[in-house]
């Protein structure tokens, strides 16, 4: 509501300034009635072009200086480094081209402004110039596309090499559930048609499939560092999207089908909490929460960094709160945690 009121006020102020400008023009007896711009108008418009050029460069520099602190820290997955490198190279090319083309655009707009008695030169074509400004974008874009396709192919190659941990992510409005394959690392068959809430079969596991007996169902996702994880994703109701930003991982969860994604965690939760960018972010966040606590506002408890699984599709009114904590730990810590969990066979109620 505050943002809407602020926008409304800004619009009204702009309208008021515009109306005052028109009134000022009408009040000037010597104001020319012609609608055709004269040399003075063109000169001032040229100056305004330079002023706008300075503005867009200034706002760009300000944005980088002010808001880069809210970017994600370094990637915590094996493929994340290549993903980030592709993104930053693309940014660098875009900003380099933008810097040059915007400068030329605004400079030419001023230098070749309309002046009385000056006639524009008719310049039909220049094959060499056209070849240059065509071939350079073709080469650059082709390089980015080929690099992007190579990176995409590597990231989306979900295979069983290197003994991956098999984990199912089950999405429903508005929470996540994780299922591990247990001792045999094989998930049992499941279907939403087999869900039986009364018997605690919340994911619809097929009880006739012995592979599901040792499956472990949890509400907190634990991953061993350095081991590849193959995710199988299902949705119970609507389209969701499993988004793990710190691992540069995202995949849609589609009702009626199983989607897949794979990555190898490379940084434990404890190690990431010591990352300077994360330390600074926690400090800023807790400073804000301390102010909230002093005002008696909710959600003011001190915050500690954790990896998180989010839903990146607007799936309903509580979409914003559809998340699950992720803990990346050593293999020993992960095995100890797994040994403490109960299996599906131990938790499901016997059939009557």
C-alpha positions as CSV (number, residue, x, y, z in Angstrom):
1,X,0.0,0.0,0.0
2,X,2.9,2.4,0.8
3,X,4.5,1.7,-2.5
4,X,1.1,2.4,-4.3
5,X,0.6,5.7,-2.5
6,X,4.2,6.8,-3.2
7,X,3.7,6.0,-6.9
8,X,0.4,7.9,-7.0
9,X,2.0,10.9,-5.4
10,X,4.9,10.9,-7.9
11,X,2.5,10.7,-10.8
12,X,0.4,13.5,-9.5
13,X,3.6,15.6,-8.9
14,X,4.6,14.9,-12.5
15,X,1.2,16.0,-13.8
16,X,1.3,19.2,-11.7
17,X,4.8,20.1,-13.1
18,X,3.6,19.4,-16.6
19,X,0.5,21.6,-16.2
20,X,2.6,24.4,-14.6
21,X,5.0,24.2,-17.6
22,X,2.1,24.7,-20.0
23,X,0.7,27.6,-18.0
24,X,4.2,29.2,-18.0
25,X,4.4,28.8,-21.8
26,X,1.0,30.4,-22.3
27,X,2.0,33.3,-20.1
28,X,4.9,34.2,-22.3
29,X,3.8,36.7,-24.9
30,X,6.8,36.2,-27.0
31,X,6.4,32.4,-27.2
32,X,6.6,31.2,-30.8
33,X,3.4,29.5,-32.0
34,X,5.2,27.2,-34.5
35,X,5.3,23.5,-33.7
36,X,8.6,23.1,-35.7
37,X,11.7,22.9,-33.5
38,X,14.2,25.7,-34.1
39,X,18.0,25.7,-33.6
40,X,17.6,26.7,-29.9
41,X,15.2,23.8,-29.3
42,X,17.6,21.3,-31.0
43,X,20.6,22.6,-29.0
44,X,18.8,22.3,-25.7
45,X,17.5,18.8,-26.6
46,X,21.1,17.9,-27.4
47,X,22.2,19.0,-24.0
48,X,19.4,17.0,-22.4
49,X,20.6,13.9,-24.3
50,X,24.0,14.3,-22.6
51,X,22.4,14.9,-19.3
52,X,20.3,11.7,-19.7
53,X,23.5,9.8,-20.7
54,X,25.2,10.9,-17.5
55,X,22.1,9.9,-15.6
56,X,21.9,6.3,-17.0
57,X,25.7,5.8,-16.4
58,X,25.3,7.2,-12.9
59,X,22.3,5.1,-12.0
60,X,24.2,2.0,-13.3
61,X,27.3,2.7,-11.2
62,X,25.2,3.5,-8.2
63,X,23.2,0.3,-8.5
64,X,26.4,-1.8,-8.7
65,X,27.9,0.0,-5.7
66,X,24.7,-0.1,-3.6
67,X,23.1,-3.4,-4.4
68,X,25.7,-6.0,-5.3
69,X,25.8,-6.8,-1.6
70,X,22.4,-8.5,-2.0
71,X,23.7,-10.9,-4.7
72,X,24.1,-14.6,-3.9
73,X,27.5,-15.7,-2.5
74,X,29.8,-18.1,-4.4
75,X,28.1,-21.2,-5.7
76,X,28.0,-24.2,-3.4
77,X,27.7,-26.9,-6.1
78,X,30.3,-28.4,-8.5
79,X,28.5,-27.0,-11.6
80,X,27.8,-23.6,-10.0
81,X,31.1,-22.0,-10.8
82,X,30.7,-22.6,-14.6
83,X,27.1,-21.3,-14.4
84,X,28.2,-18.1,-12.6
85,X,31.1,-17.6,-15.1
86,X,28.7,-17.8,-18.0
87,X,26.4,-15.3,-16.4
88,X,29.2,-12.8,-15.6
89,X,30.8,-13.0,-19.0
90,X,27.3,-12.3,-20.5
91,X,26.9,-9.3,-18.2
92,X,30.4,-8.0,-19.1
93,X,29.6,-8.2,-22.8
94,X,26.2,-6.6,-22.4
95,X,27.5,-3.7,-20.3
96,X,30.5,-3.1,-22.6
97,X,28.3,-2.9,-25.7
98,X,25.7,-0.8,-23.8
99,X,28.4,1.7,-22.7
100,X,29.7,2.2,-26.3
101,X,26.4,2.2,-28.1
102,X,24.7,4.5,-25.7
103,X,27.6,7.0,-25.8
104,X,27.6,7.0,-29.6
105,X,23.8,7.2,-29.8
106,X,23.6,10.3,-27.5
107,X,26.7,11.9,-29.0
108,X,25.4,11.6,-32.6
109,X,22.0,12.9,-31.5
110,X,23.8,16.1,-30.4
111,X,26.5,16.4,-33.1
112,X,24.0,15.9,-36.0
113,X,21.1,17.9,-34.5
114,X,19.0,19.9,-36.9
115,X,20.3,23.3,-37.7
116,X,18.9,25.9,-40.1
117,X,20.6,25.7,-43.5
118,X,22.2,22.3,-42.8
119,X,21.2,19.4,-45.0
120,X,21.7,15.8,-44.0
121,X,24.1,13.8,-46.1
122,X,22.5,11.0,-48.1
123,X,24.6,7.9,-47.4
124,X,23.3,4.9,-49.3
125,X,25.4,2.1,-47.9
126,X,28.8,0.9,-46.9
127,X,29.4,-2.9,-47.4
128,X,32.5,-3.0,-45.2
129,X,30.8,-1.2,-42.3
130,X,27.7,-3.3,-42.6
131,X,29.8,-6.5,-42.7
132,X,31.6,-5.4,-39.5
133,X,28.5,-4.6,-37.5
134,X,26.8,-7.8,-38.6
135,X,29.6,-10.3,-38.2
136,X,30.8,-9.1,-34.7
137,X,27.4,-9.7,-33.1
138,X,27.0,-13.0,-35.0
139,X,30.4,-14.3,-33.7
140,X,29.8,-13.1,-30.1
141,X,26.2,-14.4,-29.9
142,X,27.2,-17.7,-31.5
143,X,30.0,-18.1,-29.0
144,X,27.7,-17.4,-26.1
145,X,25.0,-19.8,-27.4
146,X,27.4,-22.6,-28.0
147,X,29.0,-22.1,-24.5
148,X,25.5,-22.0,-23.0
149,X,24.4,-25.2,-24.8
150,X,27.6,-27.0,-23.6
151,X,27.0,-25.8,-20.0
152,X,23.3,-26.7,-20.2
153,X,24.1,-30.2,-21.5
154,X,26.6,-30.8,-18.7
155,X,24.3,-29.5,-15.9
156,X,21.3,-31.5,-17.2
157,X,23.2,-34.8,-17.6
158,X,21.5,-36.8,-14.9
159,X,23.2,-40.2,-14.7
160,X,24.0,-42.9,-12.2
161,X,27.8,-42.5,-12.4
162,X,29.8,-41.9,-9.2
163,X,27.3,-43.7,-6.9
164,X,24.8,-40.7,-6.5
165,X,22.5,-40.4,-3.5
166,X,18.9,-40.7,-4.7
167,X,16.4,-38.2,-3.1
168,X,12.8,-37.5,-4.0
169,X,11.5,-33.9,-3.5
170,X,7.7,-34.0,-3.2
171,X,5.8,-30.7,-3.6
172,X,2.4,-29.8,-2.5
173,X,0.6,-26.6,-1.4
174,X,2.4,-25.3,0.5
175,X,5.3,-27.5,1.8
176,X,8.1,-29.8,0.7
177,X,8.8,-33.4,1.7
178,X,12.0,-35.3,1.1
179,X,12.3,-39.0,0.6
180,X,15.6,-41.0,0.7
181,X,16.1,-44.4,-0.9
182,X,17.3,-45.9,2.4
183,X,20.0,-48.6,2.8
184,X,19.6,-49.8,-0.8
185,X,19.5,-46.2,-2.2
186,X,16.5,-47.2,-4.3
187,X,13.2,-45.4,-4.1
188,X,10.0,-47.4,-3.9
189,X,7.2,-46.8,-6.4
190,X,4.7,-44.2,-5.5
191,X,1.5,-42.5,-6.8
192,X,-0.7,-39.8,-5.5
193,X,-3.6,-42.3,-6.0
194,X,-2.1,-44.4,-3.2
195,X,-2.0,-41.6,-0.6
196,X,-3.6,-42.7,2.7
197,X,-3.5,-40.0,5.3
198,X,-5.1,-42.2,8.0
199,X,-2.3,-44.7,7.7
200,X,0.5,-42.0,7.4
201,X,1.2,-42.9,3.8
202,X,1.4,-39.2,2.9
203,X,3.4,-39.7,-0.3
204,X,1.4,-42.5,-1.7
205,X,4.1,-45.2,-1.6
206,X,3.2,-48.6,-3.1
207,X,3.4,-50.9,-0.1
208,X,3.7,-53.9,-2.4
209,X,7.1,-52.7,-3.6
210,X,9.8,-53.9,-1.2
211,X,12.1,-51.1,-2.3
212,X,10.0,-48.7,-0.4
213,X,10.2,-50.4,3.0
214,X,13.4,-48.7,3.9
215,X,12.6,-45.3,2.4
216,X,13.1,-42.4,4.8
217,X,10.6,-39.5,4.7
218,X,11.6,-36.2,6.3
219,X,10.9,-32.5,6.4
220,X,14.5,-31.4,6.5
221,X,16.8,-32.1,3.6
222,X,20.3,-33.3,4.6
223,X,23.0,-33.7,1.9
224,X,26.6,-35.1,2.2
225,X,29.2,-32.7,0.9
226,X,31.2,-34.0,-2.1
227,X,28.7,-36.7,-3.1
228,X,26.5,-36.3,-6.2
229,X,22.8,-36.2,-5.5
230,X,20.2,-37.2,-8.1
231,X,16.8,-35.6,-7.3
232,X,13.5,-37.1,-8.5
233,X,10.7,-34.5,-8.2
234,X,7.0,-34.9,-8.0
235,X,4.0,-32.6,-7.4
236,X,0.8,-33.5,-5.8
237,X,-1.4,-30.7,-6.9
238,X,-0.2,-27.8,-9.1
239,X,2.9,-26.7,-10.9
240,X,5.7,-26.0,-8.4
241,X,9.4,-25.3,-9.0
242,X,12.2,-26.7,-6.8
243,X,14.7,-23.8,-6.5
244,X,17.9,-24.1,-4.5
245,X,19.6,-20.7,-5.2
246,X,22.9,-21.3,-3.4
247,X,23.4,-24.5,-5.5
248,X,22.3,-22.8,-8.8
249,X,19.7,-25.5,-9.2
250,X,16.1,-25.3,-10.3
251,X,13.6,-27.7,-11.8
252,X,9.8,-27.6,-12.2
253,X,7.7,-30.1,-10.3
254,X,4.9,-31.2,-12.6
255,X,1.8,-33.1,-11.5
256,X,1.6,-36.5,-13.2
257,X,5.3,-36.8,-14.1
258,X,8.8,-37.1,-12.5
259,X,11.4,-34.5,-13.3
260,X,15.1,-34.8,-12.4
261,X,18.0,-32.6,-11.5
262,X,21.5,-33.5,-10.2
263,X,24.3,-31.7,-8.5
264,X,27.2,-32.2,-6.1
265,X,27.3,-30.0,-3.0
266,X,30.8,-28.6,-2.4
267,X,30.4,-26.4,0.7
268,X,29.0,-27.4,4.0
269,X,26.5,-25.3,5.9
270,X,29.1,-24.5,8.6
271,X,31.7,-23.5,6.0
272,X,29.2,-21.2,4.2
273,X,28.3,-19.5,7.5
274,X,32.0,-18.4,7.6
275,X,31.9,-16.9,4.1
276,X,32.6,-13.2,4.4
277,X,29.6,-12.2,2.2
278,X,27.3,-14.4,4.3
279,X,28.7,-13.1,7.5
280,X,28.1,-9.5,6.4
281,X,24.5,-10.4,5.2
282,X,23.7,-12.0,8.6
283,X,25.1,-8.9,10.3
284,X,22.9,-6.6,8.2
285,X,19.8,-8.7,8.7
286,X,20.2,-9.0,12.4
287,X,20.7,-5.3,12.7
288,X,17.3,-4.8,11.1
289,X,15.8,-7.5,13.3
290,X,17.2,-5.8,16.4
291,X,15.3,-2.7,15.4
292,X,12.1,-4.7,14.9
293,X,12.6,-6.4,18.3
294,X,12.9,-2.9,20.0
295,X,9.6,-1.9,18.3
296,X,7.9,-5.2,19.4
297,X,7.4,-6.4,15.9
298,X,7.1,-10.1,14.9
299,X,9.9,-12.1,13.1
300,X,12.6,-10.3,15.0
301,X,14.6,-13.2,16.4
302,X,18.2,-13.3,15.4
303,X,18.7,-15.0,12.0
304,X,21.3,-17.7,11.2
305,X,22.2,-18.6,7.6
306,X,20.9,-21.9,6.2
307,X,20.6,-23.3,2.7
308,X,17.0,-23.3,1.7
309,X,14.7,-25.0,-0.9
310,X,12.2,-22.6,-2.2
311,X,9.2,-22.8,-4.6
312,X,9.8,-20.6,-7.6
313,X,6.4,-20.8,-9.2
314,X,3.4,-18.8,-7.9
315,X,1.4,-21.8,-6.6
316,X,-1.1,-20.1,-4.4
317,X,-1.7,-17.7,-1.5
318,X,1.0,-19.2,0.7
319,X,3.6,-19.6,-2.1
320,X,6.0,-17.1,-0.4
321,X,6.3,-19.4,2.6
322,X,6.8,-22.7,0.8
323,X,10.4,-23.6,1.8
324,X,12.5,-26.3,3.4
325,X,15.8,-26.1,5.3
326,X,18.8,-27.8,3.7
327,X,21.8,-28.9,5.7
328,X,25.0,-29.8,3.9
329,X,27.3,-31.8,6.2
330,X,30.2,-34.3,6.1
331,X,29.6,-37.9,5.1
332,X,30.0,-39.0,8.7
333,X,27.5,-36.5,10.0
334,X,25.0,-37.5,7.2
335,X,25.3,-41.2,8.0
336,X,24.8,-40.6,11.7
337,X,21.7,-38.5,10.9
338,X,20.3,-41.2,8.6
339,X,20.8,-43.9,11.2
340,X,18.5,-41.9,13.5
341,X,15.6,-41.7,11.1
342,X,12.7,-44.2,10.9
343,X,11.8,-46.0,7.7
344,X,8.5,-46.0,5.9
345,X,7.8,-49.6,7.0
346,X,8.2,-48.5,10.7
347,X,5.9,-45.4,10.4
348,X,3.1,-46.6,8.2
349,X,0.1,-48.0,10.0
350,X,-0.8,-51.6,9.3
351,X,-3.7,-52.2,6.9
352,X,-7.0,-53.2,8.6
